[in-house]
């Protein structure tokens, strides 16, 4: 059953419109591949495809938990997680752009 879900996800990935129109990857390119690799258990390949996947997943899970349980310092932790995620996505995007230009 789980393999059927992974196979379905692999055959139904969406193309990046940004890459289609401009010819370069967007900051989110690789998210679908990273999620599929993570579901397959290939953590290293997932991090290579989109390094921000695990931190973004942590932030989203923590956000839901914060909304349900109202942790004391939850908002500050979410702010820090957001800044870390934004930095990872930005650094990864700049890295991809420099590789594309070389």
MONORDA-V752801 format. One line per field, one symbol per residue. phi: phi as a letter, one per 20 degrees, with the letter a starting at -180 (. if undefined). psi: psi as a letter, one per 30 degrees, with the letter a starting at -180 (. if undefined). burial: I if it has 24 or more other ideal C-beta (glycine too) atoms within 12 Angstrom, else O. A space follows every 10 residues. Layout:
BEGIN
phi = ???
psi = ???
burial = ???
END
This chain:
BEGIN
phi = .fffffffff ecfefeffff edncfefefo ffffffffff nefffffffb fefffffgff ffffffffdl ggdfffffff ffffffffff ffffffffff ff
psi = eeeeeeeeee fhkkljeeee efglklffkf eeeeeeeeef gieeeeeeej ffeeeeeeee eeeeeeeefi kegeeeeeee eeeeeeeeee eeeeeeeeee f.
burial = OOOOOOOOOO OOOOOOOOOO OOOOIOIIII IIIIIIIIIO OOOOOIOOII IIIIIIOOIO OIOOOOOOOO OOOOOOOOOO IOOOIOOIIO OIIOOIOOOO OO
END
